[in-house]
Amino acid sequence: MGLSDRFKDEKKKSSSKKTDKKVEKKSAYPSHVQADLEMLEDIECMVLNKIAYTPVWFEFTEDEQKKLIRDYLNARLSLPENAALILTEDEKDIFVTRILASV
């Protein structure tokens, strides 16, 4: 058995040990939002960037922060490119909670 044969056998052993488990990304949002999840994640990134570049963010109370996030979300949802994304008030609350947990 040559050196290259040993490596081939090792690759076979290591690949047979691995099981292809696909991890599904669980979302806090309901199934009707799943189709537009990428759009929602883009808005989430925009909000987080906005927060990161707001030097006085932590001077606001939690209620003020929630209101600012909700206002920003509503402004983004009113744009024509996001017209397909429709969120209920509960889903907006989930969004705000996720953002505050990320900060």
Sequence and secondary structure as in RCSB ss.txt:
>XXXX:A:sequence
MGLSDRFKDEKKKSSSKKTDKKVEKKSAYPSHVQADLEMLEDIECMVLNKIAYTPVWFEFTEDEQKKLIRDYLNA
RLSLPENAALILTEDEKDIFVTRILASV
>XXXX:A:secstr
  HHHHHHHHHHHHHHH          SS HHHHTTHHHHHHHHHHHHHHHHT TTGGGS HHHHHHHHHHHHHH
HHTSGGGTT    HHHHHHHHHHHHHH 
